[in-house]
Amino acid sequence: MNLKYMVSIPAVFAAATLNAAETSGKVSEEMFTVNNLWILLGAVLVFSMHPGFALVETGLCRAKNGVNILAKNIITVAIGLLTYAIVGFNLMYPGESWELGKVFGFGGIGLSCPEGAAGAIAYNGGKYGYWTDFIFQGMFAATCVTIVSGAVAERIKFGSYLIFAVLYAAFVYTIVGSWGWGGGWLADLGFYDLAGSTFVHSVGGWAALVGAIMLGPRIGKYVDGRSKAMPGSNLGFATLGVFLLWFGWFGFNGASVFSADPVKVAYVFVTTALSAAAGLSAATAVSWAVQKKPDLSMMLNGCLAGLVGITAGADCVSVPSACAIGLISGAIVVLSVYFFDRIGIDDPVGALSVHLVCGVFGTLAVGIFSPEHAFLPQLIGVAAVGAAGVSSSFAIFWAVKKTAGLRVTKSEELKGLDISEHAMEAYSGFQIFINE
């Protein structure tokens, strides 16, 4: 996401929008202000994705766990911002403070804005200021862990989730992100990820996979070796959540160009919107063909799949390629949901299929569809991030399991986590006891 490592859309677009000040290597005070305002608006749009995640997850899960899901989603935002302020920002962007080559670096505890112009128009070539940089990046920090919340929903202890979220957000997301966005070894290799198909979505997706496997399926999900449907409580919530995520994604991708350049930003808006639309359409068609009826939950995940798929290369693939990425993402997300269900990995919201599978595909798609980037660095990046995500999340989950425990008891799960973990209900008077 850092401008220093961004490859722009074709040079003809960039050349058409560069003003004289930018051509000479300087940014005017007016453009500095405009750039900052757009990136700050982008941070607001990314923040709006968090209620989207909360509504999708709540809507696709059962009513007896609504409070628990909402609580996890809102506390994750606080965890992401606070850990990013204390250590995360300086782990992801260590500057010259690399400790182990370009694998690990740390710029120090807390936030330290350079004084005067050094933290403003002289910061990073005058494109944006220090505080703008921090708050936009900080909004991404919680998103990675939110992905995990959905995959482990309805059976993880609230306190255990918090421990995992703090450690993963503070250290894993940031250190792995530094390899590319912070100018680390993957950036030197030529790996490219505009806004996080890998560094947000698959980093969260690998941890979600480990968590779902270690927790095991929900009680009653698999009976006599066959999968049993567990319908969500509110598809209206889920649909509204997807609309909010699609809305926020324009800031997620669009502000990741770290410029208010009207052509660059508009181009990213177009590829983002079209990929989402193509993903939704493909998922509708595939689910309709397989299930003989169009499945709304698959349609919703198809939209998200298209968004995740285009996130790595929204600025460097053509419009037809963006549509192709969305179509492929929408198709594979449906097949992936069936696959994980078939092998007994219980993912209540389809987080693994949307964020992990399509995050990996979207990253590789940069090397396939973009003439500016090679495939091999993308493949190496996927493998390296996968190894780091799986090993680190396993270590954290294992340690939590051996100490605080990961899963609620059978009686607590049957009663619902709203009552057993929070002593309140999402829907007053709607306490459910299910003998599954």
N, C-alpha and C positions, 0 to 999 in steps of 0.2 A: 504493500500500500504506500510505501514511501516514494515520493516523487523522484528521488534520485535513482530508483531502480525500475521506473515505469517506462515501458515502451509505448509510445502514443499510437493513435490511429494513423493511417497513411499520411505521409509527409505533405501531400497536397492539401489535406484538411488543416494540418498544423500551420503550414506556411500562409494559408489564407487568413489566419486569425491572429498571427503574431503582430503586435504593434511595434513601433520603432524602439520603444524603451526595452521591450523584451528581447528584440533582436540584438540589441547592444549588450545584453547580459544584465540589464537592470530592470527592475519593476517599479513603476510609478507608485506614488502613495495612493492614488485612486484605485489602481489595480490591486494593490496590497489589501486595501479595504474590501474591495469586491470579492477577492479570493477568500479572505477570512470569513466574510458573511456567508458565502456559499458553503464553505466547509462546516461552519457552525450550524447552518440549516441542515446540512447532511447529518451532523451529529444528532439533531432533533429527530430526523427521519429514522435513523438507526434506533434511537430510543423508542420510537413508536412501534418498532418490531417486537419489543418485549411483551406488551399487552397482546400482540398477535400470537406469540408463542404460548402465552398463558391461556388464551381462548381456544386455540387449536388443541392443546393438551387436555384442557378441562373438558372440552366438547367430545373428544374421542375416547375419554375414559369414563368410568362409571360414577354416578352421582355421589356415592358414599365416600369418594376420595377427592371431591372437588376442593375443599378447603386446603388439604395437604398439597395438592398440585399448585394452587394459587400461591400458597405460602412459599413453596420452593422457588417459583418463578420470580416473585418480587424480591426475596432475600438474595437470589443469585445476582441481581443487578447491583445490590449494595456490595456484595462480596467482590464482584468484578471491578467496580470502581475503586473501592478502598485498597484492595491488594495491588491494583495497577498503580495507584498513587504511591504506595509504600515501597514496593520493589519492582512491580511489573514493567513500568515504562522504561526504567533504566536497565532491565534485563533484556527487553526486546530491542531497545535502541541504545547499546552501550557506547556508541561513538568510537573513540579511540581506546576504550578500556576493555579490550579483549584479553581474557586471561589464558585461554587454551586455544591458541590459534584463532580461528573464526568459528569455533563450535560453542564457546561460552564466553560471555562478557558481562560485566556489571558496572554500571556507571555510578552506583552509590544509592544510599537510602533516601527516599522521599523525593519531592519535586524541588527543582532549583532553577528558576527562570533566570537567564542572563539579564543583567541590568541594562536599562535603556534600550537603544536601538538593537542591541545584540539579541534581545529576546523578542523583537518585533520585526521591523522591515529588513534587518540584517540577518535574520534567522533563516537558514536554509535557502539562501538566495533571494530572500524577500517574497517568496511565494505565500507564506503564512507565518503566523507567530507561534511562539512556544506554547502558550495556553490553548490556542486553537488546535495545535498538534496533539496535545495531551488529551483534551476532552473528546475529540473525534476518535482517537485510538482507544481511549478508555471505554467508549460505548461498545466497541467490538469485544472487549475482554470477557464480558459476561455471556455473550452470545454462544461462545464455544461450550460452556458448561451447561447452558440451558438445553442444548441438544441431548446431553446425557440424562437430564431430568425426565424427558419423555420416554426414553427407552427403559428406564428402571421404575416407571410409575406404578403405583398401586401395591408395592410390596417392600420398598426400602424404608429404613428408619430415617426420620427427619434429621436427627442429630448426625447420623452417619453420613447422610448426603451432604450436610454442611461441611463436615471435615474434608470430605473428598473435594467439594467445590472450592474450598479455600486453597488447598494444596495444588490442585490441577490448574486453577486460574492463575495463581501467583507464580508458579514455577514451570509447569509443563507448557502451557499455551505460550508463555512469553519466551522461554528459551528456544523452543522449536520455531516460533515466529521470527526470532532474531536471525535464524539461518538464511532467511530470504529477505524479509522486509527490513531487517536491521543491518543488512550488508554483510551477512555471514557467508559460510562456504557454499551454500546453495545459490546465492546471488552471484558469486564468482563463477559458478559452474554454468550459469545461464538459465537457471530455473526461473519460471515466471508465474506469478499468481496475483492478478490485479487486486482483488478484494476478498479472497479467502476461500475458494473452493477447497483448497488444502489447509491453509493455516487457520481457518475457523471451522469449516464444516467437517473435513475429514479428521482433524485433530479431535474435535468433539465426537465424531462418529466412531473412531477407534475405541475411545473410552466407553462409549455407549455399548459397543459390542461386548467388551470385556465385562462391563457391569451386568448386562442382561444375562450373559452366560453364568457368571458367578452367583447371581441371585436365583437363577432358575425361573421357570414359568410361574405365573399366577395359579393359585389353587383353582382347579376345575378347567384350566385352559386346554389340557390334553387328557382325554378320557379314552382308555383302551387303545392308545396309540393314534387317536384321531383328534384333530384340532376342533375345539368348540368355539363358536363365535361369542364374543363378549361385546355387544354393541355399546357405543358411546352414549353419553347421557344427553348430549345437545348438539346436533349437527348444525344448528343455527349459529351457536358459538364458534364451532370449528370453521364454518364458512366465513364468518366475520373476521376470525383470526387470520385466515389466509388472505383476505382482502387487505388487512392491516399490514401483513408481511409483504405483500406485493407492493403496496404503497411505500413502505419504509425502504424496500430494496432499491428504489430509485436513488435514495441517499447513500445506501450501503455501497452500491457500485458507482453511482454518479459522482459522489464526492471523493471517491478513492483515486480520481485523476489528480487530486490536490491542486486544482485550478478551477477558476470560473470561466475558462475558455468556452465560449458558447457552442462552438462546433464539437469539441471533444465531449462535453457534457451531454449535449443533445444526442450525439451518436451512441453513447453508452446507454442513454435512456431508451433509444430505439432498439438496440440489440437485447437489452434486458427485457423490455416489454414483449418483444416478439418471441423470444425464447420461452418465456413463461406461458404465452398463449399457445405456442406449439406443444409444449409439455402437457398442458391441460388437455389439449385436443387429442394428443396421442394416447394419454392415459384413459380418456373417455372411450376411445375406439378399442383399445386393447382389453379393458375391463368388460366392455360390452360384448366383445367377441368371446371372451372366456367364460363370463358369468351369465351371458344371455340377457343381462340387464346392465344399464349404466350405473356404476357404483359411485355415489357422491364422494365417499371417503377417498377412493382412488383418484377421482378427478381433482380433489383438493391437493393430494400429495403429488399429482402430476404437475400441477402449477408450480409447487415448491421445487419439484425436481428440475423443471426448466430453469428456475431462478438459480438454484445451486449450480447447475451445469454451466451456465454462462458466466458465473461470477469470476472465474479465473481469467477469462479472455474477452470480456465485453468490449474492450477498447481496441482489440487487435485482430478480430475475426470479421469477415464480411457479413452483411445482412443475411444472405442465403445460408451461410455457415451457422449463424446464430439460430436460424430457424431449424436447421438440421440438428444442431446440438440439443435444442429444446425437444424436438420430436424423438430423438434417441433417448434422452433422459426420461421423458414421459412414458416411453414404452418399457424401459428397463426398470423403472421404479415399481411398476405393477408386477412384473415378473420376479423382482427381488423380494417383494412382500410375500408372494407365494413361496419363494424359495426358503426364506427364513422361517416361515410358518411350517413348512414341510420338514425341516431339520430340527424343529423343536426349540427354536430361539424365540421367546415371547417378547415382542416389541409392540406395546399397546397402540402407539401412534404412528408407526412406520418410520421412526427416526433413522434407523440404520439404512433403510433403502433410500430415503431422501438425502440425508447428509453424508453418509459414508460412501455408498455406492455411487451416487451421482456426483459427490465431491471428487472422488477418484476419477470418474469418467471426465468430468469437466476440466480437471487438471491435464489429463492426457489429451483432451480435445484441443488444447492450445497447441500442442506439438503436431497435431493432425491437420487442423484447419488454418492455423496462422502461418503465413509465409515468413514471418519474422522470428519464429522460435522453433528450435529443434525438438524432436520427440524424446531423445535419450535423456537430456537433463530433467524433463518432466517425469519420466519413468523413475529415474534415480530419486527424485524428490518424493514421489509417492511412496516408494519403498522405505526410504529413510524416515519419513514422518510416520509411516505405519509402524515401523519397528519401535520408534520412540514412544508413540502413543500407546501401543499395546503393552510394552514393558513397564512404562511408568504408571499407567492406570492400573495394571495388575498389581504392582507393588503397593499402591495406595489402597486399593480395595482389599487386598489380602491383609494388610496391616490393620485396617479398620475392622475387618471381619474377625480377626484374632483378638481384638481389644474390645471395641464397643459393640461389635456384631453388626451385620449388614441388614438382615431381614427381620421384619416384625414377626410376632408369633402367629400361629394359625388362627387362633381366636381373634386376634387383633385384625388380621387381614380379612376374615370373614365379616367382622363387624364393620369394617371400613376404617381407613386411616383418619378420617375426619374426627370420629369419636375417640378412637384409641390413641391418636397422637396429638390431637388439638382440643378435644373436649368441646367441639362445636360442629355445626353442620353448615354446608353450603346452601342448603335449602331447608329452612326452618320446618321442623315437624316431619322431616322426610327420612328419619333414621331407618335404615334397612338392615335386617339380619337375614343373611342368605345362607342356607344350608347347601353348600355346593359339594 
